[in-house]
Each structure stands twice: as C-alpha cells, then as structure tokens.
C-alpha cells in the first residue's frame, strides 16, 4: 500500500494487532504480567467471602476468634494483592516505554526509507504527529491493556460467578442489569473510535500549520502576515479543541449513566436482600457479600468503558502508525540491482517523461540529452519549467514515467539507490544544515573525511575565509538549520558538503543564488579546476552563471526547446536570447 495523508479507518483492535511484533523483545514480561494480575484479582475477590464469614459466623455468634482470624487473613490477602500489583506495574512501565521507543524507531526508519513522493503525500506535520502523539497513545494503551484490560475482565467474570454462588436468589439483578451496561459499553466503543480518529486528523492540521509558520517565520515577518498566520493557527486550534471537547463530552455522558445503573442495582440488591433476611432465607453476611460482588461486577464494566476510551484513541493512532509502516516506497531498488558501480559521470536522458501525482500535464515531456564526463551542463528556464524535476530524476528522488535516465549507460533504476547516490553530490537552493559544528555539516556525506579534505572542499566552495574568521572556526556550532549563518554562507557550506563526497556527478540546483556575483565567479572557476574529470550540472536563474558552460539546456513548460553553447543559443534560440536580454541588456556577449 502506498502512503497517503488520509487516516486509516481500520477497526482499532486490528490496527493495534499490527503492532504486536514489536512486543517480541518483551515476551517474558507480557507473559508474567497477567499472572501477577491474576494473583492480585484473586486476592481481591476473596475479600467479600471473608467478610461474609466475619458477619455471619464471627459477629452473629460473638466469636471474636473468627473475626480476628478472618481479619488477619483479609490483611494478608490485601498485602499479597498489593505486592502483585506493584510488581506488575514495575514490570510493565519500562516495557511499555521500550515498546513505545521501538515503535517510534520503526516509524522513523520507515520514513527514512520512503521516497520523496510518499513523503509529499504524508506531509511533515502529519508525520510528526505519528512519531510523537500517536506513538504515545499506543504506548499508554499497552500499559492499560496489561493492567486494567486484564484486571477488569477477570474481576467481572470472577465477581459474577461468586455473586451467583453467594446468593442465587438475587442473581436476577445481574441478569437485568448486565445487558443494559453491555449495550451502553458497546455503543460507546462503536461511536468513540471515529470521533478520536477525527481528533488525530485535526491534530495533524494543527501541527502542519505550526511547522509551516515556524519554518517560514522570516517570510511571515517580512510580509507583515502575523495576523493572518495567527488566524490560521486559531482556526486549526479551535477545530482541534471543538473535536476533542465533543469526544470528551460523549465520554463524560456515558460514565454518569453507568453509575446510575450501578447505584440502582446496588439499591435493588439491598432492598430484595433485606427482605430475604427478614424472611430468614438469607443471612446478613450473604447480602453484604453479594452487594460487594455486584459492585465489583458493575465497576469492572465501568473500568472497561474507561479503557475503551484509551483503546479507541490508541486504535485510531495505531491505524495511522500502521499506515506508515505498511507504506511501500514509490521508488524501490530492482531485485538484482547493481551494488558496485564506478561511473565516470556520463549522464543521459532518453525520451524521459515525468508527471507529479495528481497532475494532468507532465512536468517533463520527452526530454533527451547527454552530458559527458568533464562537461559543465547548465539548465536554464522559467520557474516551473522542470529544471529541479530533471535533476531529481538523476538521483532517483522520483522515477521517470517513461524513457530512461542513465549514468555511464546504466539505467539508474538498475542501480542500488545508496550506490547511485554515493557517486552524486548535490547542493540545493535552500541549503539544509543540521545542528552541530560546521566541520560535521561539511563531512555529512563522508563522516570519515580528514580535516584536510574538509578544508580543501571549503576552499573550493569559497567558504574557507568566513569560516576562519569565526571564533571557533570549523568547530563553530550551528543552530537549527544553520540559523546563525547568512544565506550565502549556508550555500557555500552546502557546496563544500557536496564536493567532499568526490562525486562523479555534481548537481548545483541554484545553489549560488544568495552569493554575490564576484564570489560566484570564484566558485565557478574553482569548480572547473576541481571537477575536470567529473560532470557538473548547474541550474541557475542568473544567466551570467551559465555563460561559460560547455552545454546549456533551455526548458520551457517541461520541454527541451533549445540545446547548445551560449554562442549558438544567442543566435538560434529566441527564448534564450529573450532571457539574456532581460537580464544582461545590451552587454556584449561573452567572448
């Protein structure tokens, strides 16, 4: 199944069952915890029978030895029940935490394995919710399952049996009340699951709005749109609040109704039991014990209803987690993909067509070209012409709909993805840096690289100067996304990172857009010296960046409309000449 942004509507039990394999490391705890709970429940269920003996034998006959013996036995059983309950809790709490951590780890690994198209469908806010809130809901449900969901059914069954054995003549009260409560619990469970599924969907939206706002805070401030963003957040926040309130109100109305039925049943037991005591057919202790068992029976049903609230939420969360875990990457390795490959860098497109999911028109339409090793290939075109899409097919972020993308004649779909990407260095317009040192960011693709290699890459990217001027140099700590650097500085570090992997193909996707023209020229010169045997593919908005390229591709609406050197295109391509004139005006062509 492919990942999608929609929520799973699977039954909650089925959703949670899909996560059972993550309990395998804790199978001993899972086996022992119910046994401890059985012992705790058994100790608890014996208490009313002992109380019956105290009332009917000890107190009625004024035999204090019976009262003392039974009282001590009650204390002993209470202590045993407490000990078993405590051990149960001490075992299952770390186990539930470990289970939650394992689920989050599996989710994160799955997210890393998904293709870009899968991630586009799921969305960042959606995935954050599943990695955090949904995993926590499932973890908490497991804790409840191993305590209340074992205790409640055992107490329910045991109390019913012992109540009937204690006072068979009052069993009709149970027969009258149990169907009513069972119906209430069933209806509650059936209606609560979709309610909590909607709550999780609304939490997704809130997280998405928050993530977008924080990531784009500079744009928000620059365009004075804080009021608009606050309105968006408030809409999502109110939607979540109202949905959660409706779900909790529904839960709150069920509990008082159940308590009313329970209290009515207890009152009936006392009334009819009292009459039988007056007739001499029952003893006081029997009525006390029956009433106690009746309360335990009905309260255990109430406990089941409370657990079903948590199980319902966990079922919704489990379905959403399972949706991600069951997702298959849109881009997958071939069964016999090549695991060893040493390309020189010849990139070829053979009638390649690609369209994004849900789009009617192709983003690339029958594109064909070749870039030879050592060449600088420049790609030019208006926004939306397909420039970035083209290079994303080289790295297999997406796969072509038709045609072939080749590296040294090999179809990239026949190569192991990790092996393919090991030979490609890429720097994007939006430079993504990670919290850590500048040194660690540069050698992100080659952690084993020496300090000398890191500095050499920084020199080619024209980053050595500003890095050396920093108080801690290469050991300078960067904030999240490199917030303490300028846009141009971040781009130069990203270029150094791409260079350090010694790529056969270097892709620069408008990665010098924030760099001044003089620095860009120095980077271009240094790259030509350093990448003589490799292929460089440069996407640019500034035509000055591509004038000296060995080959220039001009894209328009996803089609390749012109190809050649600057000298040739300035004569033969009206679109290229139009772009040139709009940016450089009447300047003479580069010689």
C-alpha positions in Angstrom: 0.0 0.0 0.0 1.2 3.5 -0.7 1.4 6.1 1.9 -1.2 8.7 1.9 -2.3 11.6 4.0 -5.7 10.0 4.9 -6.4 8.3 8.1 -6.9 4.7 8.5 -10.5 3.6 9.3 -9.5 0.1 10.3 -11.0 -1.4 13.4 -8.9 -0.3 16.4 -8.2 -3.9 17.5 -6.9 -4.7 14.0 -4.8 -1.5 14.0 -3.2 -2.4 17.3 -2.7 -6.0 16.3 -0.4 -4.9 13.5 2.0 -3.6 16.2 2.2 -6.9 18.1 5.5 -7.9 16.5 7.1 -5.0 18.5 6.2 -6.9 21.7 8.5 -9.8 20.9 11.5 -8.4 22.9 9.3 -8.2 25.9 7.5 -11.6 25.7 8.6 -12.7 29.2 7.2 -9.5 30.7 4.0 -9.9 28.7 3.6 -13.5 29.9 4.4 -12.7 33.6 2.4 -9.5 34.0 -1.0 -11.3 33.5 -0.1 -13.9 36.1 0.7 -11.3 38.7 -2.6 -9.6 37.8 -4.5 -12.9 38.2 -3.0 -13.2 41.7 -3.9 -9.6 42.6 -7.5 -10.1 41.4 -7.9 -13.5 43.2 -6.7 -11.9 46.5 -9.2 -9.1 45.9 -12.2 -11.4 45.1 -11.7 -13.5 48.3 -12.3 -10.4 50.5 -16.2 -10.4 50.3 -16.4 -14.1 51.2 -14.1 -13.5 54.2 -16.3 -10.5 55.2 -19.4 -12.8 54.9 -17.7 -15.3 57.4 -16.9 -12.4 59.8 -20.5 -11.2 59.8 -22.4 -14.5 59.7 -20.1 -16.6 61.9 -18.0 -14.2 64.0 -20.3 -11.3 64.7 -23.6 -13.2 64.7 -22.1 -15.7 67.2 -20.0 -13.2 69.0 -16.9 -15.3 68.2 -14.0 -12.8 68.2 -11.5 -15.5 67.3 -13.3 -15.9 63.9 -13.3 -12.1 63.5 -9.6 -12.0 64.3 -8.6 -14.9 62.0 -10.6 -13.7 59.1 -9.4 -10.1 59.7 -5.8 -11.1 59.6 -6.4 -13.2 56.5 -8.0 -10.2 54.8 -5.0 -8.1 55.7 -2.6 -10.8 54.4 -4.5 -11.1 51.1 -4.6 -7.3 50.8 -0.8 -7.2 51.2 -0.4 -10.0 48.7 -2.6 -8.2 46.2 -0.7 -5.0 46.7 2.6 -6.8 46.2 1.5 -8.5 43.0 0.0 -5.2 41.7 3.2 -3.3 42.5 5.4 -5.9 40.8 3.1 -5.9 37.8 3.5 -2.1 37.5 7.3 -2.2 38.0 7.5 -4.7 35.1 5.1 -3.2 32.6 6.0 0.5 32.9 9.6 0.1 31.5 8.3 -2.5 29.0 5.7 0.0 27.7 8.3 2.7 27.4 10.6 0.4 25.5 7.7 -0.7 23.2 6.9 3.0 22.5 10.6 3.7 21.7 10.7 0.7 19.4 7.6 1.8 17.5 9.0 5.4 17.2 12.3 3.9 15.9 10.5 1.7 13.4 8.4 4.7 12.2 11.5 6.8 11.8 13.3 4.1 9.9 10.3 3.7 7.6 10.1 7.4 7.0 13.8 7.4 6.0 13.1 4.6 3.6 10.2 6.2 1.8 10.6 8.0 -1.4 10.0 11.7 -1.9 6.6 11.2 -3.4 5.5 9.2 -0.3 6.7 12.0 1.9 5.0 14.6 -0.2 1.7 12.7 0.3 2.0 12.3 4.0 3.2 15.8 4.9 5.6 16.9 7.6 3.1 17.8 10.3 1.3 14.5 9.7 4.5 12.5 10.2 5.5 14.5 13.3 2.1 13.7 14.9 2.5 10.0 14.2 6.0 9.9 15.5 5.1 11.6 18.7 1.4 11.8 19.8 0.3 8.6 18.0 3.2 6.5 19.3 2.5 7.8 22.9 -1.2 6.9 22.6 -0.3 3.3 21.6 2.3 3.1 24.4 -0.2 4.3 27.0 -2.9 1.8 25.7 -0.4 -1.1 26.1 0.1 0.0 29.7 -3.7 -0.1 30.2 -4.1 -3.4 28.4 -1.6 -5.1 30.7 -3.3 -3.8 33.8 -6.9 -2.7 33.5 -7.8 -4.8 30.5 -6.7 -7.9 32.3 -8.0 -6.9 35.7 -11.4 -5.8 34.5 -12.5 -9.0 32.7 -11.1 -11.2 35.5 -12.9 -9.1 38.1 -16.1 -9.1 36.0 -16.1 -12.9 35.5 -15.0 -13.8 39.0 -17.4 -11.4 40.7 -20.4 -12.6 38.7 -19.6 -16.3 39.5 -19.1 -15.6 43.2 -22.2 -13.4 43.4 -24.4 -16.1 42.0 -22.8 -18.7 44.3 -23.2 -16.5 47.3 -26.9 -15.5 46.7 -28.5 -17.5 43.8 -31.9 -15.9 44.7 -30.6 -12.4 43.9 -28.9 -13.4 40.5 -31.9 -11.9 38.6 -30.5 -8.4 39.4 -27.3 -9.2 37.5 -29.4 -10.7 34.6 -31.4 -7.5 34.5 -28.5 -5.0 34.7 -25.7 -6.6 32.7 -27.4 -6.4 29.2 -28.1 -2.7 29.8 -24.5 -2.0 30.7 -23.1 -4.2 28.0 -25.2 -2.3 25.4 -24.0 1.1 26.7 -20.4 -0.1 26.5 -20.7 -1.5 23.0 -22.4 1.7 21.6 -19.8 3.8 23.4 -17.0 1.9 21.8 -18.5 1.9 18.3 -19.1 5.7 18.3 -15.9 6.8 20.0 -13.4 5.4 17.5 -14.3 7.7 14.6 -14.5 10.6 17.0 -10.9 10.1 18.1 -9.8 9.5 14.5 -11.1 12.9 13.6 -9.3 14.4 16.6 -6.0 13.0 15.4 -6.6 14.3 11.9 -7.2 17.8 13.4 -4.0 17.5 15.4 -2.2 16.7 12.1 -3.5 20.0 10.7 -2.5 22.0 13.7 1.0 20.5 13.6 1.2 21.3 9.9 0.2 24.9 10.4 2.6 25.3 13.3 5.5 23.7 11.4 4.9 25.9 8.3 4.7 29.0 10.4 7.8 28.4 12.4 9.9 27.3 9.4 8.7 30.4 7.4 8.8 32.9 10.3 11.1 35.3 8.3 8.6 35.4 5.4 5.7 35.9 7.8 7.5 38.9 9.4 8.8 40.3 6.1 5.2 40.4 4.7 3.6 41.5 8.0 1.3 38.5 7.9 1.5 37.6 11.6 -2.2 38.4 12.0 -3.1 36.1 9.1 -0.9 33.2 10.4 -2.4 33.7 13.9 -5.9 33.4 12.3 -4.8 30.1 10.5 -3.5 28.7 13.8 -6.6 29.7 15.7 -8.8 28.1 13.1 -6.9 24.8 13.4 -6.7 25.2 17.2 -10.4 25.8 17.5 -11.1 22.8 15.3 -9.0 20.5 17.4 -10.5 22.0 20.6 -14.1 21.5 19.5 -13.4 18.0 18.2 -11.6 17.0 21.4 -14.4 18.6 23.5 -17.1 16.6 21.6 -15.2 13.4 22.1 -14.7 14.0 25.8 -18.3 15.2 26.3 -19.5 12.0 24.8 -17.2 10.1 27.2 -18.4 12.2 30.2 -22.1 11.5 29.4 -21.6 7.7 29.4 -19.9 7.4 32.8 -22.7 9.1 34.9 -25.3 6.9 33.0 -23.3 3.8 34.0 -23.0 5.0 37.6 -26.8 5.5 37.7 -27.4 1.9 36.6 -24.8 0.6 39.1 -26.3 2.5 42.0 -29.8 1.3 41.1 -28.5 -2.3 41.0 -26.9 -1.9 44.5 -30.1 -0.4 45.9 -32.1 -3.3 44.4 -29.8 -5.8 46.0 -30.1 -4.2 49.4 -33.9 -4.0 49.1 -34.5 -7.5 47.9 -31.7 -8.9 50.1 -33.1 -7.2 53.1 -36.5 -8.7 52.5 -34.9 -12.2 52.3 -33.0 -11.6 55.5 -36.3 -10.7 57.2 -37.8 -13.9 55.9 -34.9 -15.9 57.2 -33.9 -17.3 53.7 -30.7 -15.2 53.6 -28.1 -14.1 56.2 -26.8 -10.5 56.5 -23.3 -11.6 55.6 -24.6 -13.1 52.3 -26.3 -9.9 51.3 -23.2 -7.9 52.2 -21.0 -10.2 50.2 -23.4 -10.2 47.2 -23.7 -6.4 47.2 -19.9 -6.2 47.3 -19.6 -8.6 44.4 -22.3 -6.8 42.5 -20.4 -3.5 42.9 -17.2 -5.2 41.7 -19.0 -6.6 38.7 -20.5 -3.4 37.6 -17.5 -1.3 38.5 -15.4 -3.6 36.3 -17.7 -2.8 33.4 -17.2 0.9 34.1 -13.4 0.2 34.1 -13.8 -1.5 30.7 -15.6 1.6 29.4 -12.8 3.8 30.6 -10.2 1.6 29.0 -12.2 1.6 25.8 -11.7 5.4 25.6 -8.0 4.9 25.6 -8.2 1.9 23.4 -10.3 3.9 20.9 -7.8 6.7 20.8 -5.0 4.1 20.5 -6.8 2.3 17.8 -7.0 5.5 15.7 -3.3 6.1 16.4 -2.4 2.5 15.7 -4.1 2.7 12.3 -2.2 5.8 11.4 1.1 4.2 12.5 0.3 1.1 10.6 -0.5 3.2 7.5 3.1 4.5 7.5 4.7 1.1 8.4 2.8 -0.6 5.7 3.6 2.0 3.1 5.8 0.9 0.2 8.3 3.3 -1.2 7.3 4.7 -4.6 11.0 4.3 -5.6 12.4 0.9 -4.9 15.6 -1.0 -5.7 15.4 -3.6 -8.5 15.5 -7.2 -7.3 19.0 -7.6 -8.8 20.2 -4.0 -8.5 23.9 -3.4 -9.0 25.7 -3.0 -5.7 29.1 -2.0 -7.1 29.5 0.8 -9.6 32.3 3.2 -10.5 30.9 5.7 -13.0 32.9 8.4 -14.8 29.8 10.7 -14.8 28.2 10.4 -18.3 24.5 11.4 -17.7 21.9 10.6 -20.4 18.2 11.2 -20.7 16.4 9.1 -23.4 12.9 10.4 -24.1 12.1 10.9 -20.4 8.6 11.9 -19.4 7.5 12.5 -15.8 4.4 13.9 -14.1 3.7 14.5 -10.4 1.0 12.6 -8.7 -2.4 14.1 -9.5 -1.1 16.4 -12.2 -2.6 16.2 -15.7 0.3 17.8 -17.6 3.8 16.3 -17.4 6.5 18.2 -15.6 9.0 16.8 -18.2 7.9 15.8 -21.6 10.1 13.5 -23.8 13.5 15.0 -22.7 16.6 13.7 -24.4 20.3 14.9 -23.9 23.7 13.7 -22.9 26.3 15.3 -20.5 29.8 13.9 -20.9 32.3 13.5 -18.1 34.2 16.7 -17.5 31.5 18.9 -19.0 29.6 21.6 -17.3 25.9 21.3 -18.2 23.8 24.3 -17.4 20.0 24.2 -17.3 18.0 27.4 -17.8 14.3 28.1 -17.8 11.5 29.9 -16.1 10.1 28.9 -12.7 8.1 25.7 -13.2 9.8 24.7 -16.4 11.1 21.4 -14.9 14.7 22.2 -14.0 14.7 20.8 -10.5 12.5 17.9 -11.5 15.1 16.9 -14.1 17.9 16.6 -11.6 15.7 14.8 -9.1 15.3 12.0 -11.6 19.1 11.6 -11.8 19.2 11.0 -8.0 16.0 8.8 -8.2 14.1 11.1 -5.8 11.4 10.2 -8.4 11.3 7.7 -11.2 10.6 8.5 -14.8 7.1 7.7 -16.1 8.6 6.7 -19.4 12.0 6.7 -21.0 15.4 6.1 -19.3 17.8 8.1 -17.2 21.3 6.6 -17.4 24.6 7.0 -15.7 27.5 5.7 -17.8 24.9 3.9 -19.9 23.4 2.1 -16.9 19.7 2.8 -16.2 19.6 4.4 -12.8 16.7 2.1 -11.9 19.1 -0.9 -12.2 21.4 0.6 -9.6 21.1 0.3 -5.8 19.9 3.7 -4.6 22.6 4.1 -2.0 25.3 3.1 -4.5 23.9 5.6 -7.1 23.7 8.5 -4.7 27.2 7.7 -3.3 28.5 9.0 -6.7 26.3 12.1 -6.8 26.9 15.3 -4.9 24.0 17.7 -4.7 23.6 21.3 -3.3 20.1 22.8 -3.3 19.0 26.4 -3.4 17.5 26.0 0.1 20.6 24.9 2.0 19.6 22.5 4.7 22.2 22.4 7.5 21.9 20.5 10.8 22.6 21.5 14.3 26.2 20.6 15.1 29.6 22.0 14.0 30.5 23.4 10.6 33.0 20.6 10.3 30.3 17.9 10.9 28.0 19.6 8.3 30.6 19.6 5.6 31.5 16.0 6.1 27.9 14.9 6.5 28.2 12.7 3.4 31.6 11.3 4.3 32.0 11.2 8.1 35.4 9.6 7.8 36.9 12.5 5.8 40.0 14.1 7.2 40.3 17.7 8.4 42.5 18.4 5.4 39.8 17.2 3.0 37.2 19.2 4.8 39.3 22.4 4.4 40.0 21.7 0.8 36.3 21.4 0.0 35.7 24.6 1.9 38.3 26.4 -0.1 36.8 25.3 -3.5 33.4 26.5 -2.2 34.9 29.8 -1.1 33.9 29.2 2.5 37.4 29.0 4.0 37.6 32.8 4.5 34.4 33.3 6.6 34.9 30.0 8.5 38.4 31.0 9.5 37.1 34.4 10.7 34.7 32.7 13.1 35.9 32.5 16.8 35.7 28.6 16.7 36.4 28.1 13.0 35.3 24.7 11.8 34.2 23.9 15.4 31.6 26.7 15.4 28.3 25.3 16.5 25.4 25.9 14.1 21.8 26.5 15.3 18.9 24.6 13.9 19.0 24.9 10.0 22.2 27.0 10.3 20.2 30.0 11.6 23.4 31.8 12.8 24.8 32.0 9.2 23.8 34.1 6.2 22.1 32.6 3.2 25.3 32.8 1.1 27.4 31.3 3.8 24.9 28.3 4.2 25.0 27.8 0.4 28.8 27.7 0.4 28.9 25.1 3.2 26.3 23.0 1.2 28.5 23.2 -1.9 31.5 22.1 0.2 29.5 19.2 1.6 28.6 18.1 -2.0 32.2 18.3 -3.1 33.6 16.3 -0.2 31.9 13.1 -1.4 34.1 13.2 -4.6 31.1 12.9 -6.8 31.2 11.6 -10.4 28.2 14.0 -10.9 27.9 17.3 -9.1 24.5 18.9 -9.1 24.2 22.6 -8.1 20.4 23.4 -8.1 20.5 27.2 -8.0 22.9 26.8 -5.1 24.7 30.2 -5.5 21.5 32.3 -5.7 22.4 34.0 -2.3 26.1 34.5 -3.2 27.3 37.8 -4.7 28.5 37.8 -8.4 32.2 38.0 -7.6 32.1 35.1 -5.2 30.0 33.1 -7.6 32.6 33.6 -10.3 35.4 32.4 -8.0 33.4 29.3 -7.1 32.8 28.6 -10.8 36.5 28.9 -11.5 37.5 26.7 -8.6 34.9 24.1 -9.5 36.2 23.9 -13.1 39.7 23.2 -11.7 38.5 20.6 -9.1 35.9 18.8 -11.3 37.8 18.4 -14.5 37.1 14.6 -14.7 33.5 14.8 -13.3 30.2 16.1 -14.7 28.8 19.3 -13.3 25.1 20.1 -13.7 24.2 23.6 -12.8 20.7 25.0 -12.5 20.6 28.8 -12.5 18.2 31.7 -12.5 21.0 34.2 -13.4 22.1 33.8 -16.9 25.6 35.1 -16.0 26.1 31.8 -14.2 25.7 29.6 -17.3 27.5 31.7 -20.0 30.7 29.6 -19.9 29.0 26.2 -19.6 30.0 23.5 -22.2 26.4 22.9 -22.9 23.2 24.8 -22.0 19.7 23.2 -21.9 16.7 25.6 -22.2 13.5 24.3 -20.8 10.0 25.7 -21.3 6.9 24.1 -19.9 8.7 20.8 -19.3 10.0 20.5 -22.8 13.6 20.9 -24.0 13.3 23.8 -26.5 17.0 24.5 -27.1 20.4 23.0 -26.5 23.9 24.2 -27.2 26.6 26.7 -26.1 26.0 30.3 -25.3 27.3 31.4 -28.7 25.0 29.1 -30.6 21.9 29.7 -28.5 22.2 33.5 -28.6 21.9 33.2 -32.3 19.4 30.2 -32.7 17.1 30.4 -29.7 14.6 33.2 -29.3 13.8 32.2 -25.8 17.4 32.1 -24.7 18.0 35.5 -26.3 15.0 36.9 -24.5 16.3 35.6 -21.2 19.7 37.0 -21.9 18.4 40.4 -22.9 16.1 40.7 -19.9 19.0 40.1 -17.5 22.1 41.5 -19.2 20.5 44.1 -21.5 22.9 45.5 -24.1 26.1 44.0 -22.7 28.1 42.3 -25.4 28.1 38.5 -25.5 30.9 36.8 -23.6 33.8 36.0 -25.9 
